Amino acid sequence: MSLKKQYLKSKPLCKVTFRLNAEAAQDAKEAALCGDFTDWKAQPLTMKKLKSGDFTLTVNLEKDHEYQFRYLIDGEKWENDWEADAYMPSPVSIEDNSVVRV
């Protein structure tokens, strides 16, 4: 898993590419991204499945913020990003959420 960040010079935004690797996805049919930037909606952002079995999605996030997020695998299993910038306790469960800082 990884987070790739590309800061835009013309806007106060950062393009963040989220990548859920095949090992963590465990032969998943689909994966989605949920987080502060989606208001943890019931309809999270759908990730694209690559031939390698990895899933990826690029999101524009406002700079100088940190955002909590998690991956939702096949609509039922939650997974953190193993290479997140940090982890914070979830306000709704006993597990931590991944954090990306931009």
DSSP file (Angstrom, degrees, kcal/mol; ACC not computed):
  #  RESIDUE AA STRUCTURE BP1 BP2  ACC     N-H-->O    O-->H-N    N-H-->O    O-->H-N    TCO  KAPPA ALPHA  PHI   PSI    X-CA   Y-CA   Z-CA
    1    1 A M              0   0    0      0, 0.0     2,-0.3     0, 0.0    19,-0.2   0.000 360.0 360.0 360.0 155.6    0.0    0.0    0.0
    2    2 A S  E     -A   19   0A   0     17,-1.6    17,-1.9     2,-0.0     2,-0.4  -0.995 360.0-135.8-164.5 162.5    1.1    3.5   -0.5
    3    3 A L  E     -A   18   0A   0     -2,-0.3     2,-0.5    80,-0.2    15,-0.2  -0.994  19.4-166.4-124.5 121.6    0.2    7.1   -0.7
    4    4 A K  E     -A   17   0A   0     13,-2.1    13,-3.0    -2,-0.4     2,-0.4  -0.943   8.6-161.4-110.7 128.4    1.6    9.2   -3.5
    5    5 A K  E     +A   16   0A   0     -2,-0.5     2,-0.4    11,-0.2    11,-0.2  -0.918  13.9 179.9-116.5 133.4    1.3   13.0   -3.1
    6    6 A Q  E     -A   15   0A   0      9,-2.1     9,-3.2    -2,-0.4     2,-0.3  -0.940  18.7-148.7-131.7 110.1    1.6   15.6   -5.9
    7    7 A Y  E     -A   14   0A   0     -2,-0.4     2,-0.4     7,-0.2     7,-0.2  -0.598  13.8-132.2 -81.3 134.9    1.2   19.2   -4.8
    8    8 A L        -     0   0    0      5,-2.4     5,-0.3    -2,-0.3    -1,-0.0  -0.689   7.2-156.3 -87.1 137.0   -0.3   21.6   -7.3
    9    9 A K  S    S+     0   0    0     -2,-0.4    -1,-0.1     1,-0.2    -2,-0.0   0.801  92.1  48.2 -79.8 -30.0    1.4   24.9   -7.8
   10   10 A S  S    S+     0   0    0      1,-0.0    -1,-0.2     3,-0.0    -2,-0.0   0.632 117.3  32.5 -89.1 -14.5   -1.6   26.7   -9.1
   11   11 A K  S    S-     0   0    0      2,-0.2     2,-1.8     0, 0.0    -3,-0.2  -0.950  84.1-108.7-140.0 156.8   -4.1   25.7   -6.4
   12   12 A P  S    S+     0   0    0      0, 0.0    51,-2.5     0, 0.0     2,-0.3  -0.252  83.8 110.8 -81.0  52.5   -4.0   24.9   -2.7
   13   13 A L  E     - B   0  62A   0     -2,-1.8    -5,-2.4    -5,-0.3     2,-0.4  -0.857  54.7-152.3-126.0 158.2   -4.5   21.2   -3.5
   14   14 A C  E     -AB   7  61A   0     47,-2.7    47,-2.8    -2,-0.3     2,-0.7  -0.998  16.7-138.3-129.1 128.5   -2.6   18.0   -3.3
   15   15 A K  E     -AB   6  60A   0     -9,-3.2    -9,-2.1    -2,-0.4     2,-0.6  -0.782  25.8-167.4 -83.6 115.5   -3.4   15.1   -5.7
   16   16 A V  E     -AB   5  59A   0     43,-3.0    43,-2.7    -2,-0.7     2,-0.7  -0.926   9.4-156.7-110.5 122.9   -3.2   12.0   -3.4
   17   17 A T  E     -AB   4  58A   0    -13,-3.0   -13,-2.1    -2,-0.6     2,-0.4  -0.883   9.5-158.1 -99.6 117.5   -3.1    8.6   -5.1
   18   18 A F  E     -AB   3  57A   0     39,-3.2    39,-1.8    -2,-0.7     2,-0.4  -0.781   8.9-170.0 -93.5 135.4   -4.2    5.8   -2.7
   19   19 A R  E     -AB   2  56A   0    -17,-1.9   -17,-1.6    -2,-0.4     2,-0.6  -0.973  12.6-166.8-134.2 120.5   -3.1    2.3   -3.5
   20   20 A L  E     - B   0  55A   0     35,-2.5    35,-2.7    -2,-0.4    61,-0.1  -0.920  27.4-135.9-102.0 115.3   -4.4   -0.8   -1.8
   21   21 A N     >  -     0   0    0     -2,-0.6     4,-2.3    33,-0.2     3,-0.3  -0.283  17.0-112.2 -77.5 161.7   -2.0   -3.7   -2.7
   22   22 A A  H  >>S+     0   0    0      1,-0.2     4,-1.7     2,-0.2     5,-0.6   0.827 114.3  59.4 -60.5 -35.1   -3.1   -7.1   -3.8
   23   23 A E  H  45S+     0   0    0      1,-0.2    -1,-0.2     2,-0.2     3,-0.1   0.930 112.0  38.8 -61.3 -45.6   -1.8   -8.7   -0.7
   24   24 A A  H  45S+     0   0    0     -3,-0.3    -2,-0.2     1,-0.2    -1,-0.2   0.841 113.5  55.9 -72.9 -33.5   -4.0   -6.6    1.6
   25   25 A A  H  <5S-     0   0    0     -4,-2.3     3,-0.3    28,-0.1    -1,-0.2   0.755  90.7-154.9 -71.9 -24.3   -6.9   -6.8   -0.9
   26   26 A Q  T  <5 -     0   0    0     -4,-1.7    -3,-0.1     1,-0.2    -4,-0.1   0.925  68.5 -43.7  48.7  60.8   -6.8  -10.7   -0.7
   27   27 A D  S   <S+     0   0    0     -5,-0.6    -1,-0.2     1,-0.2    -4,-0.1   0.789  90.3 176.6  60.6  30.8   -8.4  -11.4   -4.1
   28   28 A A        -     0   0    0     -3,-0.3    -1,-0.2    -6,-0.2     3,-0.1  -0.297  32.4-148.5 -65.2 149.4  -11.1   -8.8   -3.6
   29   29 A K  S    S+     0   0    0      1,-0.3     2,-0.3    -4,-0.1    -1,-0.1   0.782  81.0   6.2 -85.0 -32.1  -13.6   -8.1   -6.3
   30   30 A E        -     0   0    0     -5,-0.1    44,-2.7    18,-0.0     2,-0.3  -0.989  59.9-166.7-150.1 156.3  -13.9   -4.4   -5.4
   31   31 A A  E     -D   73   0B   0     16,-0.4    16,-2.6    -2,-0.3     2,-0.3  -0.989   7.0-166.9-143.0 150.4  -12.5   -1.9   -3.0
   32   32 A A  E     -DE  72  46B   0     40,-1.9    40,-2.6    -2,-0.3     2,-0.5  -0.932  17.7-129.0-137.1 159.4  -13.6    1.6   -2.0
   33   33 A L  E     +DE  71  45B   0     12,-2.9    12,-2.2    -2,-0.3     2,-0.3  -0.945  26.2 178.6-113.0 126.0  -12.1    4.5   -0.2
   34   34 A C  E     +D   70   0B   0     36,-2.5    36,-2.3    -2,-0.5     2,-0.3  -0.938  19.5 117.7-124.0 147.6  -13.9    6.1    2.7
   35   35 A G  E > >S-D   69   0B   0     -2,-0.3     5,-2.4    34,-0.2     3,-1.8  -0.994  73.3 -59.7 178.5-175.2  -12.8    9.0    4.9
   36   36 A D  G > 5S+     0   0    0     32,-2.5     3,-1.3    -2,-0.3    33,-0.1   0.855 124.4  60.8 -54.3 -36.9  -13.2   12.5    6.2
   37   37 A F  G 3 5S+     0   0    0     31,-0.4    -1,-0.3     1,-0.3    32,-0.1   0.573 110.9  38.9 -74.0  -8.8  -13.0   13.8    2.6
   38   38 A T  G X 5S-     0   0    0     -3,-1.8     3,-1.2     3,-0.0    -1,-0.3   0.263 111.4-117.6-114.2   6.9  -16.2   11.8    1.7
   39   39 A D  T < 5 -     0   0    0     -3,-1.3    -3,-0.2    -4,-0.4    -2,-0.1   0.771  60.8 -78.1  57.3  27.3  -17.9   12.5    5.0
   40   40 A W  T 3 <S-     0   0    0     -5,-2.4    -1,-0.2     1,-0.1    -4,-0.1   0.862  77.2-170.7  52.6  40.7  -17.7    8.7    5.5
   41   41 A K    <   -     0   0    0     -3,-1.2    -1,-0.1    -6,-0.3    -2,-0.1  -0.120  36.5-119.4 -61.9 156.3  -20.7    8.3    3.2
   42   42 A A  S    S+     0   0    0      1,-0.2    -1,-0.1     2,-0.1    -2,-0.0   0.758 112.6  57.6 -65.5 -24.3  -22.5    5.1    2.6
   43   43 A Q  S    S-     0   0    0     -5,-0.1    -1,-0.2     3,-0.0    -2,-0.2  -0.769  83.9-172.7-107.0  84.8  -21.4    5.4   -1.0
   44   44 A P        -     0   0    0      0, 0.0     2,-0.5     0, 0.0   -10,-0.2  -0.071  37.2 -76.8 -70.5 176.1  -17.6    5.6   -0.8
   45   45 A L  E     -E   33   0B   0    -12,-2.2   -12,-2.9     1,-0.1     2,-0.3  -0.638  48.4-128.1 -78.4 124.1  -15.3    6.3   -3.7
   46   46 A T  E     -E   32   0B   0     -2,-0.5     2,-0.2   -14,-0.2   -14,-0.2  -0.547  20.5-142.2 -75.7 132.5  -14.8    3.3   -5.9
   47   47 A M        -     0   0    0    -16,-2.6     2,-0.4    -2,-0.3   -16,-0.4  -0.643  16.2-114.7 -94.2 152.8  -11.2    2.3   -6.6
   48   48 A K  E     -C   56   0A   0      8,-2.9     8,-2.2    -2,-0.2     2,-0.5  -0.739  24.5-134.7 -89.2 130.5  -10.0    1.0   -9.9
   49   49 A K  E     -C   55   0A   0     -2,-0.4     6,-0.2     6,-0.2     2,-0.2  -0.738  19.8-151.7 -86.7 128.5   -8.7   -2.6   -9.9
   50   50 A L    >   -     0   0    0      4,-3.4     3,-2.0    -2,-0.5    -1,-0.0  -0.520  29.4-106.2 -93.7 164.3   -5.4   -3.1  -11.8
   51   51 A K  T 3  S+     0   0    0      1,-0.3    -1,-0.1    -2,-0.2    -2,-0.0   0.794 119.9  62.2 -58.8 -28.6   -4.2   -6.3  -13.5
   52   52 A S  T 3  S-     0   0    0      2,-0.1    -1,-0.3     1,-0.1   -30,-0.1   0.613 120.3-108.8 -72.4 -12.1   -1.8   -6.8  -10.7
   53   53 A G  S <  S+     0   0    0     -3,-2.0   -25,-0.2     1,-0.4    -2,-0.1   0.293  80.8 126.9  96.0  -8.4   -4.7   -7.1   -8.2
   54   54 A D        -     0   0    0    -33,-0.1    -4,-3.4    -5,-0.1    -1,-0.4  -0.394  51.7-140.8 -73.6 158.7   -3.9   -3.8   -6.7
   55   55 A F  E     -BC  20  49A   0    -35,-2.7   -35,-2.5    -6,-0.2     2,-0.3  -0.950  21.4-177.1-119.7 144.9   -6.6   -1.1   -6.4
   56   56 A T  E     +BC  19  48A   0     -8,-2.2    -8,-2.9    -2,-0.4     2,-0.3  -0.980  12.6 170.2-143.6 153.8   -5.9    2.6   -6.9
   57   57 A L  E     -B   18   0A   0    -39,-1.8   -39,-3.2    -2,-0.3     2,-0.5  -0.923  20.1-145.2-161.3 137.1   -7.7    6.0   -6.8
   58   58 A T  E     -B   17   0A   0     -2,-0.3     2,-0.4   -41,-0.3   -41,-0.2  -0.921  20.3-177.9-109.5 132.1   -6.5    9.6   -7.0
   59   59 A V  E     -B   16   0A   0    -43,-2.7   -43,-3.0    -2,-0.5     2,-0.6  -0.981  26.0-128.8-129.9 138.3   -8.3   12.3   -5.0
   60   60 A N  E     -B   15   0A   0     -2,-0.4     2,-0.4   -45,-0.2   -45,-0.2  -0.786  33.2-175.8 -85.2 122.1   -7.7   16.1   -4.8
   61   61 A L  E     -B   14   0A   0    -47,-2.8   -47,-2.7    -2,-0.6     2,-0.2  -0.934  30.3-105.7-121.2 144.2   -7.3   17.1   -1.1
   62   62 A E  E     -B   13   0A   0     -2,-0.4     3,-0.4   -49,-0.2   -49,-0.3  -0.444  43.2-113.8 -67.4 135.7   -7.0   20.6    0.3
   63   63 A K  S    S+     0   0    0    -51,-2.5     3,-0.1     1,-0.2    -1,-0.1  -0.153  91.2  35.8 -67.7 163.3   -3.4   21.3    1.5
   64   64 A D  S    S+     0   0    0     38,-1.0     2,-0.3     1,-0.2    -1,-0.2   0.811  97.9  99.8  63.7  35.5   -2.4   21.9    5.1
   65   65 A H        -     0   0    0     -3,-0.4    37,-2.8    -4,-0.0     2,-0.4  -0.911  62.0-137.3-137.4 165.2   -4.9   19.4    6.5
   66   66 A E  E     - F   0 101B   0     -2,-0.3     2,-0.4    35,-0.2    35,-0.2  -0.990  19.7-162.1-126.0 143.9   -4.9   15.8    7.8
   67   67 A Y  E     - F   0 100B   0     33,-2.6    33,-2.5    -2,-0.4     2,-0.3  -0.969  12.5-138.6-129.2 135.1   -7.6   13.3    6.8
   68   68 A Q  E     + F   0  99B   0     -2,-0.4   -32,-2.5    31,-0.2   -31,-0.4  -0.701  35.6 159.4 -87.7 145.5   -8.6   10.0    8.4
   69   69 A F  E     -DF  35  98B   0     29,-2.4    29,-2.0    -2,-0.3     2,-0.3  -0.981  22.0-168.9-157.7 165.1   -9.5    7.2    6.0
   70   70 A R  E     -D   34   0B   0    -36,-2.3   -36,-2.5    -2,-0.3     2,-0.4  -0.971  26.6-115.2-151.8 159.5   -9.9    3.5    5.5
   71   71 A Y  E     -DG  33  79B   0      8,-3.1     8,-2.4    -2,-0.3     2,-0.6  -0.807  19.9-150.2 -95.9 140.3  -10.3    1.0    2.7
   72   72 A L  E     -DG  32  78B   0    -40,-2.6   -40,-1.9    -2,-0.4     2,-0.5  -0.955  13.5-156.4-112.2 115.1  -13.6   -1.0    2.4
   73   73 A I  E >>  -DG  31  77B   0      4,-3.6     4,-2.3    -2,-0.6     3,-2.2  -0.809  69.9 -18.7-100.6 125.3  -13.0   -4.3    0.7
   74   74 A D  T 34 S-     0   0    0    -44,-2.7    -1,-0.2    -2,-0.5   -43,-0.1   0.773 115.5 -72.0  50.5  31.2  -15.9   -6.1   -1.0
   75   75 A G  T 34 S+     0   0    0     -3,-0.3    -1,-0.3     2,-0.2     3,-0.1   0.537 130.8  57.3  71.2   6.4  -18.3   -3.9    1.0
   76   76 A E  T <4 S+     0   0    0     -3,-2.2     2,-0.5     1,-0.2    -2,-0.2   0.617  83.7  69.7-140.5 -24.6  -17.7   -5.7    4.3
   77   77 A K  E  <  -G   73   0B   0     -4,-2.3    -4,-3.6     2,-0.0     2,-0.3  -0.893  61.1-148.2-110.6 129.0  -14.0   -5.7    5.4
   78   78 A W  E     -G   72   0B   0     -2,-0.5     2,-0.4    -6,-0.2    -6,-0.2  -0.729  17.7-178.3 -92.7 141.2  -12.2   -2.6    6.6
   79   79 A E  E     -G   71   0B   0     -8,-2.4    -8,-3.1    -2,-0.3     2,-0.2  -1.000  17.0-140.8-140.0 138.1   -8.5   -2.2    6.1
   80   80 A N        -     0   0    0     -2,-0.4     2,-0.6   -10,-0.2   -10,-0.1  -0.527  33.2-101.2 -87.4 162.9   -6.0    0.5    7.0
   81   81 A D    >   -     0   0    0    -12,-0.2     3,-1.5    -2,-0.2    18,-0.2  -0.783  25.4-148.1 -83.6 122.6   -3.2    1.6    4.8
   82   82 A W  T 3  S+     0   0    0     -2,-0.6    -1,-0.1     1,-0.3   -80,-0.0   0.655  97.0  43.8 -68.2 -15.8    0.0    0.0    6.1
   83   83 A E  T 3  S+     0   0    0      3,-0.0    -1,-0.3    -3,-0.0   -80,-0.2  -0.047  82.4 144.7-119.6  31.4    2.1    3.0    5.0
   84   84 A A    <   -     0   0    0     -3,-1.5    16,-0.2     1,-0.1     3,-0.1  -0.213  61.7-116.2 -64.6 160.1   -0.2    5.8    6.2
   85   85 A D  S    S-     0   0    0     14,-1.8     2,-0.3     1,-0.2    15,-0.2   0.812  88.6 -26.2 -67.5 -29.7    1.3    9.0    7.6
   86   86 A A  E     -H   99   0B   0     13,-1.1    13,-2.1     2,-0.0     2,-0.3  -0.948  60.9-119.5-166.5 178.6   -0.2    8.2   11.0
   87   87 A Y  E     -H   98   0B   0     -2,-0.3    11,-0.2    11,-0.2   -19,-0.0  -0.993  21.3-171.3-135.0 142.8   -3.0    6.3   12.8
   88   88 A M  E     -H   97   0B   0      9,-2.2     9,-3.5    -2,-0.3     2,-0.1  -0.978  34.9 -96.6-133.0 146.4   -5.8    7.8   15.0
   89   89 A P  E     -H   96   0B   0      0, 0.0     7,-0.2     0, 0.0     5,-0.1  -0.368  42.8-118.5 -60.4 136.6   -8.4    6.0   17.1
   90   90 A S        -     0   0    0      5,-2.1     3,-0.4     3,-0.1     6,-0.0  -0.557   9.0-142.2 -75.2 138.6  -11.7    5.8   15.3
   91   91 A P  S    S+     0   0    0      0, 0.0    -1,-0.1     0, 0.0     3,-0.1   0.591  99.9  42.1 -75.8  -8.0  -14.6    7.6   17.0
   92   92 A V  S    S+     0   0    0      3,-0.1     2,-0.3     1,-0.0    -2,-0.0   0.435 119.0  23.1-119.4  -1.3  -17.0    4.8   16.0
   93   93 A S  S    S-     0   0    0     -3,-0.4    -3,-0.1     2,-0.3    -1,-0.0  -0.910  78.4-103.8-151.3 178.7  -15.0    1.5   16.7
   94   94 A I  S    S+     0   0    0     -2,-0.3     2,-0.2    -5,-0.1    -1,-0.0   0.513  92.9  88.8 -86.3  -4.8  -12.1    0.1   18.7
   95   95 A E  S    S-     0   0    0      1,-0.1    -5,-2.1    -6,-0.1    -2,-0.3  -0.495  78.7-112.8 -91.7 161.8   -9.9    0.1   15.6
   96   96 A D  E     - H   0  89B   0     -7,-0.2     2,-0.3    -2,-0.2    -1,-0.1  -0.534  21.9-134.3 -86.6 157.9   -7.6    2.9   14.4
   97   97 A N  E     - H   0  88B   0     -9,-3.5    -9,-2.2    -2,-0.2   -27,-0.2  -0.835  23.8-112.0-104.0 150.9   -8.1    4.9   11.2
   98   98 A S  E     -FH  69  87B   0    -29,-2.0   -29,-2.4    -2,-0.3     2,-0.4  -0.476  30.9-148.2 -73.6 153.8   -5.3    5.7    8.7
   99   99 A V  E     -FH  68  86B   0    -13,-2.1   -14,-1.8   -31,-0.2   -13,-1.1  -0.992  11.3-166.2-129.3 134.0   -4.2    9.3    8.4
  100  100 A V  E     -F   67   0B   0    -33,-2.5   -33,-2.6    -2,-0.4     2,-0.5  -0.980  10.2-156.9-115.4 132.3   -2.9   11.2    5.4
  101  101 A R  E      F   66   0B   0     -2,-0.4   -35,-0.2   -35,-0.2   -38,-0.1  -0.935 360.0 360.0-110.7 125.8   -1.3   14.6    5.9
  102  102 A V              0   0    0    -37,-2.8   -38,-1.0    -2,-0.5   -36,-0.2   0.356 360.0 360.0-128.1 360.0   -1.1   17.0    3.0
